[in-house]
Amino acid sequence: MPAPTSSRVRYRVVGFMLALGAVTYLDRACIAALSPDIRRDLGLSKDEMSWVFSAFAVAYAAFEIPTAWWADRVGTRWVLTRIVMWWSAFTMATAAAWNLASLTVIRFLFGAGEAGAWPNVARTFSRWIPRAERGRVQGVFFAAAHGVGGLTPLIALAVAGACGWRWTFVILGIPGILWAIAWHRWFRDDPEQHPAVQPAELAMIVAGRDPSTGHHGGWAYWRQLLKHRNTLFLCLMYFPNSFGFYFCITWLPEYLREQHGFDSMRLGFFAGLPLILSIVADLLGGVATDVMTRRFGLRIGRAGVGAVSYLVAGAGMFLATLATQPELAAWCLAIAVAASMFTLGASWGAVIDVGGSHTGVVGAAMNTAGQIGSIACPLLVVWLQKAYDWNAPLYLIGALFWVGAAAWLFINPRRKIFE
């Protein structure tokens, strides 16, 4: 009797998520590269532009948990469709900004629309990806996102050189609309509902999947989420990750230009270098957390990998402040950011481990804490740079990475938040 065939539909799901991550970073990060042109045309100061950057993060943080909670209840097919259509529309709408107020409102609405994207990805993976593959899949996902994010300065500057910054936002909004249409037509919330999934693949997925553990609402539910030790330390751990990353997609080009005198050609490369290196870090980090988990268990595989990576990230930031050669400083900073991205497979793997069928809202709580870092980052960077110099923000980011390393030691991936 022939062996049952095993389909690979879950890899098509991963493919959709890779495209989602790529479009997310393309639309989110292009504003940093276009910031000088926007500031010139709209007459904005550096301080005013920092409020524009933070407006996105404020909205993202405010709507993160509600959007993820909605996905946990109704599934990610409809929720991700709404998310991507919304943010693509406001990417295009950025082209219509005429002053500080209009640009701030548009970026706030952009953030409100994009909120919940990452928890929805984690929720999708929790339903479609076997436990043994989750770290690698998360690593590949973030590698795709960061790869496009690293190329975004070059892409945005090239398009803007041909047609101006306003048309650049219009053009970059189109891929998301195409993605949302294809996603809604093809995807199903559970592999059991997809006609292309064969019994062997379904058995593999379901065998590594956590069962539902109760309701998704009420005061007791929210108290359990917000007071649990794993939630608290996941949030503390993720704050520096987003803080450091947001520096890269907001003020890094200005740092390289003003602190080290990079011209436009070198600026395009070195502004994208942290995210380009993060591609390798994402992939290796995802593999490392899966391998270490199989050999030494979840505690070492998640928390151990995360803590060591953050220690390296902090050291890289401090070394960047000591480097006298501009290229060496840029490389140290890029390596530090890549080391922090090495933790993403472990971070989101831990979210699935402790969240189970509540993965969306647990991931949203962690990511909301990260977005608080994103809100604070542009404002603190400008204040520290004016009060001291450009090295002061790097000292802060390095210290935060070491705080994150300590937080990893208190996270127990074996203990579910909703037992």
Secondary structure as GFF3:
##gff-version 3
##sequence-region A 1 419
A	DSSP	alpha_helix	9	42	.	.	.	ID=ss1
A	DSSP	alpha_helix	46	74	.	.	.	ID=ss2
A	DSSP	alpha_helix	76	93	.	.	.	ID=ss3
A	DSSP	three_ten_helix	94	96	.	.	.	ID=ss4
A	DSSP	alpha_helix	100	114	.	.	.	ID=ss5
A	DSSP	alpha_helix	117	128	.	.	.	ID=ss6
A	DSSP	three_ten_helix	131	133	.	.	.	ID=ss7
A	DSSP	alpha_helix	134	186	.	.	.	ID=ss8
A	DSSP	three_ten_helix	191	193	.	.	.	ID=ss9
A	DSSP	alpha_helix	199	207	.	.	.	ID=ss10
A	DSSP	alpha_helix	219	227	.	.	.	ID=ss11
A	DSSP	alpha_helix	229	250	.	.	.	ID=ss12
A	DSSP	alpha_helix	252	260	.	.	.	ID=ss13
A	DSSP	alpha_helix	264	296	.	.	.	ID=ss14
A	DSSP	alpha_helix	298	298	.	.	.	ID=ss15
A	DSSP	pi_helix	299	304	.	.	.	ID=ss16
A	DSSP	alpha_helix	305	322	.	.	.	ID=ss17
A	DSSP	alpha_helix	326	341	.	.	.	ID=ss18
A	DSSP	alpha_helix	344	355	.	.	.	ID=ss19
A	DSSP	three_ten_helix	356	358	.	.	.	ID=ss20
A	DSSP	alpha_helix	359	387	.	.	.	ID=ss21
A	DSSP	alpha_helix	391	408	.	.	.	ID=ss22
###
